[in-house]
Amino acid sequence: MSDLLIRNIPDHLKADISRRARETGRSLSDEVKELLRKGLLADLEKQAPAGETAYDAMRRAFAGAHLSDADHGKLMEGVEAGREDMGRTVPDPG
């Protein structure tokens, strides 16, 4: 693993993160990592890659669920069993 140094964080932002860390029982560092992970996932959820399959979209939708690989595989097998074509592309909303 590597380190990341973030400079010039506004005091109110650090206070908000510290408060959340206390509320969740995480260290300040672990809380920041969780917030970064959630932010990246939220950004990815907004942007469906061109040609993404329905299977890939489901996998992306459950990315933040903290499932083990085995549990994720079981979930996707269940979804796939109920779908006729998990390989079709996701329609473009635009």
C-alpha positions in Angstrom: 0.0 0.0 0.0 1.1 3.6 -0.5 0.5 6.8 1.3 -1.3 9.9 0.2 -0.7 13.4 1.7 -3.5 15.9 1.2 -2.5 19.5 2.1 -4.6 22.6 2.9 -7.8 20.9 3.9 -10.3 23.5 5.2 -10.8 23.2 9.0 -14.5 22.7 8.7 -14.0 19.8 6.2 -11.5 18.1 8.6 -13.9 18.6 11.5 -16.8 17.0 9.5 -14.6 14.0 8.6 -13.4 13.7 12.2 -17.0 13.8 13.4 -18.0 11.0 10.9 -15.0 9.0 11.9 -16.1 9.1 15.6 -19.7 8.3 14.6 -18.7 5.2 12.6 -16.0 4.1 15.0 -13.3 4.4 12.3 -9.9 6.2 12.5 -9.7 9.5 10.6 -7.5 7.8 8.0 -10.0 4.9 7.5 -12.9 7.3 7.3 -11.1 9.3 4.6 -10.4 6.1 2.6 -14.1 5.1 2.9 -15.3 8.5 1.7 -12.9 8.4 -1.2 -14.1 4.9 -2.1 -17.7 5.9 -1.9 -17.0 9.0 -4.0 -15.3 7.0 -6.7 -18.1 4.4 -6.8 -20.7 7.2 -7.1 -18.9 8.7 -10.0 -18.5 5.3 -11.7 -22.2 4.6 -11.2 -23.1 7.8 -13.1 -21.0 6.8 -16.1 -21.9 3.6 -17.8 -19.1 2.7 -20.2 -20.0 2.5 -23.9 -21.0 -1.0 -24.8 -21.3 -2.1 -21.1 -23.3 -5.3 -20.8 -26.2 -5.7 -18.3 -24.0 -8.1 -16.4 -21.3 -5.5 -16.1 -23.9 -2.9 -15.0 -25.2 -5.2 -12.3 -21.6 -5.8 -11.1 -21.0 -2.1 -11.0 -24.2 -1.5 -9.1 -23.2 -3.9 -6.4 -19.6 -2.9 -6.2 -20.1 -1.1 -2.9 -21.9 -3.9 -1.3 -18.7 -5.5 0.2 -19.6 -8.9 -1.0 -16.9 -11.6 -1.1 -16.1 -12.9 -4.6 -18.0 -16.1 -3.8 -21.1 -14.2 -2.6 -20.9 -11.8 -5.5 -20.7 -14.8 -7.9 -23.8 -16.4 -6.3 -25.7 -13.1 -6.6 -24.8 -12.8 -10.2 -25.7 -16.4 -10.9 -29.1 -15.8 -9.5 -29.6 -12.6 -11.5 -28.3 -14.3 -14.6 -30.6 -17.3 -14.1 -33.6 -14.9 -14.2 -32.6 -13.0 -17.3 -32.7 -14.1 -20.9 -29.8 -12.1 -22.1 -27.3 -10.7 -19.7 -24.9 -9.9 -22.6 -27.0 -7.2 -24.3 -25.7 -3.7 -24.0 -27.2 -1.2 -21.7 -29.4 1.4 -23.6 -28.0 4.8 -23.9 -30.1 7.2 -21.7 -29.3 10.2 -23.9 
